[in-house]
Amino acid sequence: MKLKFLLFVMALSAMGPGRDAPPPDADSVPRSNPARLPPIAQSSTEPTDPVPPAAPEASFLDAADVAPEDFVWKQRPIVVFADTPGDPAFVEQLDALQRGAVALAARDAVVILDTDPSADSIWRRNLHPRGFSLVLIDKDGQIKIRRPSPWDVREIGRAIDRLPLRRQEIGRGSVLR
């Protein structure tokens, strides 16, 4: 019984003062001093629209120009292989990647294109593709996904967002920015 009474008294005291008092007088409410407010800048010219910052876009690089070591702990290479530049799967994948370049850039992705098997690039020696192939490599240099068919950028973005390193980046993103 004492416990119930004690809980009732605590709840009643937590409600605050009674509502029988009249509302405060308008003159008794403190207001900010208009003299202390910073002056409003008046411009004599017409205001101009601020220029929005340019959205970053993913880089498209030739496999012969770059090495896998160039991207370790910096960017996520998405390597697209084909036997010829006219391969329909390659053309479809390249079109999809170009349309989603902004989404890829937001995930620190760079697209590496390799359409010349005779050049025997370091990418081909390390990844051993057969015909068309898409390979996603994380920032730590490990191969995360291999696809033998074109893949939508939305799916690529979701796959990147599931990677442990990307999850760490997202977690830190709100703190550092």
C-alpha positions in Angstrom: 0.0 0.0 0.0 2.8 2.4 0.9 4.5 1.6 -2.4 1.3 2.5 -4.4 1.0 5.7 -2.5 4.7 6.6 -3.1 4.3 5.9 -6.8 1.2 8.1 -6.9 3.0 11.0 -5.2 6.0 10.7 -7.5 3.7 10.7 -10.6 1.8 13.7 -9.2 4.9 15.7 -8.5 6.3 14.9 -12.0 3.3 16.6 -13.5 4.5 19.9 -12.4 2.6 22.9 -11.0 -1.2 23.1 -11.2 -2.9 24.7 -14.1 -5.0 27.1 -12.0 -2.6 30.0 -12.5 -3.4 32.5 -15.2 -1.2 32.6 -18.3 1.9 34.8 -17.9 1.6 38.5 -18.8 3.0 39.5 -22.2 5.3 42.1 -20.6 6.8 39.6 -18.2 8.0 37.2 -20.9 11.7 37.9 -21.7 12.3 38.7 -25.3 15.5 38.9 -27.3 17.0 42.3 -27.5 16.7 43.5 -31.2 19.8 45.6 -30.7 21.9 42.5 -30.1 20.8 40.7 -33.3 23.3 40.8 -36.1 22.5 43.3 -38.9 20.9 41.9 -42.0 23.2 42.3 -45.0 21.6 44.4 -47.7 23.0 43.9 -51.2 22.6 46.5 -53.8 22.8 43.9 -56.6 20.2 41.3 -57.4 20.7 38.1 -55.6 22.3 35.4 -57.7 21.4 31.7 -57.5 24.1 29.8 -55.8 25.9 27.4 -58.1 25.3 23.8 -56.8 28.5 21.8 -56.4 29.2 19.5 -59.3 28.3 15.9 -58.5 31.3 13.6 -58.6 31.3 11.0 -61.4 32.9 7.7 -61.6 36.1 7.4 -63.6 36.3 5.2 -66.6 39.9 4.0 -67.2 41.6 1.7 -69.6 43.1 -1.4 -68.1 46.4 -0.8 -69.8 46.9 2.5 -68.0 46.4 1.5 -64.4 47.4 -1.3 -62.0 45.4 -2.9 -59.2 47.9 -1.5 -56.6 46.8 2.0 -57.6 43.5 1.6 -56.0 44.2 -0.3 -52.8 42.6 1.5 -49.8 41.6 4.4 -52.1 38.8 3.2 -54.5 36.8 0.1 -55.4 37.6 -1.1 -59.0 34.8 -2.4 -61.0 36.6 -4.3 -63.8 34.6 -5.0 -67.0 36.1 -7.5 -69.4 35.1 -8.3 -73.0 36.8 -10.0 -75.9 35.8 -7.1 -78.2 34.5 -3.5 -77.7 31.4 -4.5 -79.8 30.4 -7.3 -77.4 26.6 -6.7 -76.8 26.9 -7.5 -73.1 29.9 -5.1 -72.8 28.0 -2.3 -74.6 24.9 -2.9 -72.3 27.1 -2.9 -69.2 29.0 0.2 -70.2 25.8 2.1 -70.9 24.4 1.1 -67.5 27.6 2.2 -65.7 27.6 5.6 -67.5 24.0 6.2 -66.5 24.8 5.4 -62.9 28.2 7.1 -62.7 27.1 9.4 -59.9 26.0 6.6 -57.7 29.2 4.7 -58.3 31.3 7.8 -57.5 29.5 8.2 -54.2 30.7 4.7 -53.3 34.4 5.4 -54.3 34.1 3.2 -57.4 36.2 3.4 -60.5 35.4 1.5 -63.7 38.3 -0.3 -65.4 37.6 -1.4 -69.0 39.5 -4.2 -70.7 38.4 -5.2 -74.2 41.7 -6.4 -75.6 42.6 -10.0 -74.7 45.8 -9.9 -76.8 47.2 -7.0 -74.7 47.4 -9.4 -71.7 46.9 -6.7 -69.1 47.8 -7.3 -65.4 44.0 -7.3 -64.7 43.5 -10.3 -67.1 46.5 -12.1 -65.7 45.2 -11.7 -62.1 41.4 -12.2 -62.7 41.4 -14.8 -65.6 38.1 -13.7 -67.3 36.4 -15.7 -70.0 34.5 -13.6 -72.5 32.4 -10.9 -70.8 32.9 -10.6 -67.1 32.3 -8.0 -64.4 34.5 -8.1 -61.3 34.0 -6.0 -58.2 37.1 -5.5 -56.0 36.9 -3.9 -52.6 39.3 -1.3 -51.3 41.3 -3.9 -49.5 42.1 -5.5 -52.9 40.0 -8.6 -52.5 37.7 -9.8 -55.2 34.1 -9.6 -53.8 31.8 -10.4 -56.8 32.2 -11.9 -60.2 29.4 -11.8 -62.8 29.3 -13.4 -66.2 26.5 -11.1 -67.4 25.7 -7.4 -67.3 24.6 -6.0 -63.9 22.4 -3.0 -63.1 24.1 -0.1 -61.3 21.5 -0.3 -58.6 22.4 -3.9 -57.9 26.1 -3.0 -57.9 25.4 -0.2 -55.4 23.5 -2.5 -53.1 26.3 -5.1 -53.3 28.9 -2.4 -52.4 26.8 -1.2 -49.6 26.7 -4.7 -48.1 30.5 -4.9 -48.0 32.1 -4.6 -44.5 34.4 -1.8 -45.4 31.6 0.2 -46.9 29.5 -0.4 -43.8 32.3 1.1 -41.8 32.5 4.1 -44.1 28.8 4.7 -43.8 29.0 4.4 -40.0 31.8 6.9 -39.9 30.3 9.2 -42.5 27.9 10.9 -40.2 30.6 11.6 -37.6 33.3 12.9 -39.9 31.2 15.1 -42.0 
